[in-house]
Amino acid sequence: MVPGTQNETLGVMAENKKQHFVPQVLQRCFSIDSKTIGEYLIGEDRCFDAPIGTTAQKPYYYKVNEKDNTSIEKLYGSIESSVSPILKRVQGKNFGLNAEEEECLFLFVVSQLMRTPKAAKAMGAILDFCKKKGIKAVQEEIDSGLRNNENLPMQSSLSIPSVAEYMSGKGYVFVSNDTNKKFLLSDNPACLISPVAELALEKQIWDRMLEQEPFSGYMLYMPLGPSVGIIYFDDDYYDFGQDVCVAAAGNDVSMLNALEVINASDYLLFMDGTFDKEDLIEAFLVRQSEKVREHERSIYTPIDKSFSLSWLKMNEEVLTYLINRYAIEKPKKNSLIDDILD
């Protein structure tokens, strides 16, 4: 054996064992020293500096089975390596991306929607749904042992290509934050919201949304650093203009940070010295609401009519018209994912 090879192998094995659901490459964007990040434990109401290497990770979190506990982690490692230079660049407010970089960043954000503890809970709910409905294709995988309650993170990860396909080809806009408030992360950093879906529920036309493709009317927000975030959106419903970047006001930052609070499972992450709980009191109260509890096993982040952004213009009459129009013009295709997501 070549000297040092065994130690190097053990080091790689130890690194692969710690499988982050909020990747280190993203956490470092919120770090002063690239080694630690501020953490707020919601249940304990406590802040402290946390080492990035051991934060937002679990041993072999993405294991397929007892024989394969690293293949999914290696796929994520490839995505993170590709997105790392893009994340570094956007911290400096350089938002000019080519098509390949746009696709890479989009895949990274969608993967953050589907690789976290909340996504694993949602996958557990889907398995329960499939058993109840007797969906044959999924039931066969359950019976064979391929799908079980021990590998839910792996299962939700494997749904990333399908989710990305439904969301692709739409619009996106960077959010530049030059205020004295800073963006924060949660342990479920990608927030899937839909003002359109909330309006459809209010107007009692939710059935018209169910007639459309999954994720119609969606917005997907994720902070990329203390001073920059990104929003992907269904441009059939929302218009952010031609700008690749919008400037956030203080109220916008508070609203987007509130999404992180509502979406969090156990903790928030932030650049040291930038966390202000008092600015988020209302969001912490919303976390206790029945509406939020109903979505604990869902990838969706519930919002209400108070959700607004200074540069997001929404007209209820126009949106109601579009909901009815797209139910006719863009009906969903019959597929397994449609049944599951509905």
Helices and strands as residue ranges (DSSP letters): H 5-17, E 18-20, H 24-27, G 28-30, E 36-41, E 46-51, G 52-54, E 57-59, H 71-91, H 99-114, H 117-133, H 136-144, H 152-158, H 160-167, E 171-176, E 185-186, E 191-193, H 195-202, H 206-210, E 219-225, E 228-233, E 245-247, H 250-263, E 267-270, G 277-280, H 281-286, H 290-294, H 316-329, H 336-341
